[in-house]
């Protein structure tokens, strides 16, 4: 009995944590929506439902009984503390929960993986499921219940308008919120991004699309009218072709909410009838405005990633992921041409008795040895060093900005680590390999051509082979 109690403790903790987190998030999101309600109409911006769906997709461990109870509590509390009636609040909460429940059900039924939202038609599939599933179900539940409850703000005289506003607003909220949360970078990605930024110069042209967007938003504020909805379109397309998906999603959210606010204020200032007659068309237009840059950005990013992948495969060995011979020579020559004074070294390496190893164990084991060897070498090099597979079992390294003694130390360290690192080929067999190394050190501007230095390092490598292998020979 004690064991059973202990086994339930972690489960209860997970449910409790999910309850607290989801309840707090939904409560805050509901308050944002409540305070955005114009007069007695539906909220202009209701982020809670889209946020709930997004966090359950992004953090599936929160999608448990505690999480759903937390969502229910958050919805109820937010409405009740702002003065709403209990019965009305209860049915509004069920309407909101229906949205997320139905959307999640169809996501899982059709096995849509949110992690692939930026691949192929996944994002469009998600939006179709959300629009025709959860948003539609929530809107239908609302108009068949909420107008018939005492103290309601929905009228039976305008069911079609309230249904249209509820449905389209939920779709618009999803388009604003989902890309923001789903594409928000992971902590490891953020660290890598800021690390890379330190080595990159600032490109001023990157801020021009953002400036254009700010100008267009300002224009919608000072010159509001039916055509204002199209002011930001060109700037958003420019941004979609320039920025990553999360950055574009953030820009999209600001633009849509600002345009949304300006247009609603414009029509409410005219009259409540003008607001009601245009609310649905305005929201549909905003949904189209936000959807177009998102799709364009995803297509652009996919093409960019595909180009990078093809370029990488063209320049690197597919087995070891080291540079291939052509790319090594290209990058090496380019680097040396751009230096006026530089101390550098060329290392040539050849795995000892590799043909014998291939004949004895087969090419599969030979490939495994090449991969393990490449991994060992890469771990003992600096980020600025160039590492390439020249052919077969022969590899080359260009050590930049380095003293001769330090280069020789790196070569010796590689040799020793390779010699002492076991390569596990199956459960019963472990093998060890050795490597012969030739090394040449030179200084610019008096160094010969890269090909000439590689030839000299290669001769030193063959000398190491002749002297018994598993050693480093330095060209004098």
N, C-alpha and C positions, 0 to 999 in steps of 0.2 A: 504493500500500500504506500509506503514511503517512497519507493522508486517511482511509482505512478505519479505521485505528487510532484516529485522533482522533475519528471519529464514534462509536466505541464507548465512549469515555471517559465522556461524560455518562450513557449507559445503565448502565454498570457502577457509576457513583457512585450512581445512583438505587436500583439493586438492593442495593448495600452499605448505604446509609442505611436502606432498608426493612428489611433483615435485622437491623441493630443495634436499631432502634426496636422492631420487633415482638418480637424475641427477648427484649429487656429487659422489655417490658410483660407478655408472656405468662409469663415466668419468675416475676415478682412476683405475678401473679394466681394462678398455680398454687400458690405457697407459701401464699397465703391459704387456698386450698381444701384443701391437704394438712393444714394445722394445724387445720382445722375438722372433720376426720374423727372421729366418735365411735367409740371402740373399734376394731373392724375393719370398720366399715361404710363405705358410700359417703359422700362429703363432704356435710355439711349445706349448705354454700355453695361452689359452684365457679364463680367469675366468669369464668374464662379463656375459655371458648368463646363466651359472650355478648360479652365485650370484643373478642375477635378479629373476630367478625362485625360488631360496631358500628364498629370503627375501619376495617375494609375498606369499609363502607358510607359512613362519614363522610369518609374520606380514601382514595378509590379509587386514588390513585397508589401507595399502599403495597401494594395487592393485585397484586403481581407475583411473579416467581420468588423474589426475595430475601425478600419478605415472608412467603411460605409456608414457605421454608426457615428463616426466623427463628422462625416459630411452632413448627415441628417441633423446632427446637433448644431453644426455651424450655420446651416440654412435657417433652422428654427430660431436660434438665438438672435441672429442678426435682424430678422424681421420683428421679433417680439420686443427687443430692446428699443427699436425705433418706433414703437407705437402701433404695430399692426395687430389685427385680431387673430386669435389662436386658430380658429377653423380655416380662415382664409390662408394663413401662414402654412398650415398643414398641407393643404392641397397644392399650394405653390411649391412647397418643398418636394412633394411627390412628382410634380411636373418636372422640376429641375433634375431630380434623381433619375427619372425615366430617360432623360436625354443621355446621360452618361452610361447607364445600364445597357440600353439598347445598342449604343455605339460600340461599347466594349464587347457585347455579345457577338455582333456581326464581325468585328475585327478578329475575334478568335475563331468564329465559325469559318470565315474565309482565309484564316491563317495569314493575316496581314502583319508583317513584322515592322514595327515602327522604326527600328534601327536602320531599315532600308528606305526611309522616307525620301531620301535624295537619290534613289536609284530607279531608273525606268519610270513606270507609271504608278509607283507605290503611293506617292503623295496624292495624285489625282484619285486613286482608288480610295484612299482614306477619306478624302473630302466628300466623295460621292456617298460613301457609307455613312458618314456623319450627317450629311445633308438629308439624304433620303431615308436614313435610319433613325438615329437618336434625335436630331433636331425636329424632324417631322413627327415622331412619336410624342415628344415632349409638348409640341405645339397642339397636337390633336387632343392629348390628355387635358391640357389647360383649357381649351375652348369648350370642351364637353363637361367641365366641372366648375371652373372658377367663376364664370358669369352667373351661376345659379346659387352661389353662396352668399349669405348675408354680408353686407358691408364691402362687397367686391368693387373693384375699380374697373372691371371689364363689363361692357354692356352687351346685352343680347341683340341690340339694334345694330351693332357693328362687328358681328362675329367674324366676317370675312376679313375685315381690316385688321382686327386684333390677331387673328390667326396668321395672316401674312406678315405682320410686323414681328410677331413672336418667332416665327419660323426663319425669316430672313435675318433677323437680328442675331439669332443663335448661330446661323451659318457664318455671318460676318465676324462674330466673336471668336469662333473656331479658327477662322482664317488669320485673325490677329494674334491669338494666344498660342495655338498649337505649334507653329513654326518657331516661335520664340523659345518655348520650353524644350521642344524636341531637339532643336539645333544648338541649345546652349552648350558651350564647350565643356568637356570633362576637365577635371583638375589637371590631369597629366597633359592634356592638349594645351591648356592655358600656360603651363610651365614651359612647354616646348615652344609655344608661340613667342613668349617674352624672351626666351633664350635666343631664338633665331633673330628677333628684332634687334638685339644688341649688336649683331654682326651685319645688319643691313642699314643702308643709308635711307633717310626720309625722302619719300617721293611726293613732292608737292602736288603733282597732278592727281593723286589719290583723293584729295579733299575737294576737288572741283565738283563731282557729282553731289556731294553732301551740301555744298554751298548752293547749288542749283535747286536742291530740294527745299532748303530753308527759304530761298527766295520765293518759290512757288507757294509754300505754306503761308508766307507773309501776304502774298497776292490774294489768296483766298480770304484772308481776314479783312483786307481793305477794299476788295472788289467782289463781294459775295453776290452770287446769283446762280441760276440753274446751270450755267456753263462752268462754274467754279470747280465742279467735280473733276474736270479734265485738266485743270491747270498743272497738277504734279505728274501727269502721265509720262511725258518725255524725260523728266528728271529721274523718275523711278526706273525707267528702262535703262537709262545711263548707269544708275546705281546697281541695277541687277547684273549688268555686264562688268562691273568693277569690283564689287564687294562679295564677301562670302555670305552664305545663307543667313547666318545669325545676324550679321551686321545689317543686311537688307531687311530682315524681319523686324529689327529694332526701328529702322528708318520707316518701314511700312506702317508700323504701329503708330508712330508719332504723326505721320502724315494723315493717315486715315482718321485718327481720333480728332486731330485739329480740324480737318476738313468737315468731319462729321459734326463737330461742335458748331463751327461757323455756319453751316447750312441749316442746322436745326434752329439756331438762334435767329437766323434770317427769316425762316418761315413762321416761327412762333411769334416773332415781332409783328409779322403781317397779320396773322390770325390763327386761332386754333384749327379752323377748317383748312387753311392752307397747309398747316403742319400735317394734319391727318391725310390729306389728299396726296401729299408728295412723299410722305415718310417711307412707304414701301419702295417706290422707284429710286429714291435717294440711296437707300440701303442696298438695293440690288446693284446700283451703279458703283457704290463703294466696294462691294464684294468683287465685282469684275475688276475694279481698279487695283485691288490688292492681290488678286489671283494672278493677273498677267505677269507682273514682275517676279513673283515667286516661281512660276513655271519657267520663265526665261532664265532666272538665276540657276535653277536646278539643271536645266539643259546646258547652260554655259559652264557650270562647275563640272558636270559629267564629261563634257567634251575636253575641258582642261585636264581633268584627272586621267582621262583616256590618253590624251597626248603625252602627259608625263609618264604614264605607264609604258607606252610604246617607245618613248625616248629612252627610258631606263633600260628596257629590254634590248634596245639597239646598241646601248653603250656598255652593258654589263654582261658578264657570263651568267647564264641562267642557273647553273649548278651551284657555284660558290658565291655569287653576287659580287664578286670582285670586278673591277673594270676589265673590259676586254683590251686586246693589244692596240687596236686602232685608237680607242678613246684615251688610253693611257698615254700614247705618244702625242695625241692632239693636245691633251690637257698639260702634259709635261712641257712640251715646246711652248705653249701659250704662257705658262707660268714663268718659265725661264726668260722668255722674251720681254716680259713686263718688269723684270728686276734689273737694277743697275749693279748692286753689290749684294751678294748672297753666298752663304756657305751651304752646301747641300751634299747629299749622298745618294748613290744608287745601290740598291741591294738586289742581287739575283739569287733566287732560291730554287732548289730542286729536291723533291722528296726522294730519298734513297731507296733503291730496289723496288720502285713502284711497279714495274712490269712484272716482277716476280710475285708481288703481292696480288696483282690482278689475276695472274695465272693460277695462283693457289686458292684464292677465296672468291674470285669472280668479279665482274665489273660493278655489281651492286655495292659490294664492300669497298671497291676502289673509289666509287663515287662518294661513299660515306666518309672515307679517309680524306678526300679532297675537301669536303665540307667542314670536317672537324679541324683540319689543318688551317683552312682559311679563317675559321672562327678564332683559333688561337692567335694567329698572326694579327688579326684585326684588333683584338683586345690589347695587344702590346704596341699599338701604334697610336699616334696622335690624330686628332680630327683633321688636321691640315695635310697629313701625309697621303700620298696617292698609292693605292694598292691594286695590282692587276694580275690576272691570270694570263700569261703570255702564250701558253699552249701546253696541252697535256698536263704534266705534273710540275711545270715550271712557272714560277711567279716572280713578280718584280715589284719593288717599292721605291718611291722617290721621297726621301726625307728632306724636308725643306727647313731652312734657317736653323742649322744644327752644326755643332762642332764634330770633328772627326772622332774624338774619344767617345762622345755621347752616341754617335751613330754606331760605332763598333759595340758599345754596350747594349744597344737595342738589338743588334743582330745576334749577339751572344745570348741575350735573354730569350729571344725567340727560339734559338737552337735548343737551349736547356729546357724550356717549357714544353716544346714539341717532343723532346726525348722522354720526358717524365710524365706526359699526359696519356692515360690509357684511353683507347678507343674501343668501346664495347660494341661488338658486332652481333652478338646474340647472348642468350642467358648463360652459355657455357664458355664462350670465347671472348677474350680480350687481347688486343694486339697493341704493340708500341711501334712507333715509326721514328726515323731520324731525318734530318735535313742537312744538306750541304749548302753553304752560302758563300757567294762572292760579293765583295764590297769595294766601292770606289768613292772617294771623297774629292770634291772639287769646289772651286770658288769662282764666282763671276767677278769681272767680265772675261776672265782668261780661260774659261772652261771650253772644251771642244763640244761638238754637237751631242745631242742626247743619244742618238743612235751609236755614236762612237764610244760614249761612256758605257752604254749598256753592253756593247761588244767586249769592252775591257773587263767589266764586272762578270760577264759570262765566262771569259777565259779564266778569271780567278775562281769561279765556281767549278769549272772542269778540273782545275788544279786541286781544289779541295776533294773532289771525287777521286783523283789519282792518288792522293795522299792518305786515303783510307775512309773518306766520307765523314759525316757528322762533325764538321768543323767550319770555322769562318776564316776565309782568306781575304786579306786586305790588299788592294792594288797599291803599290808604292810608286 
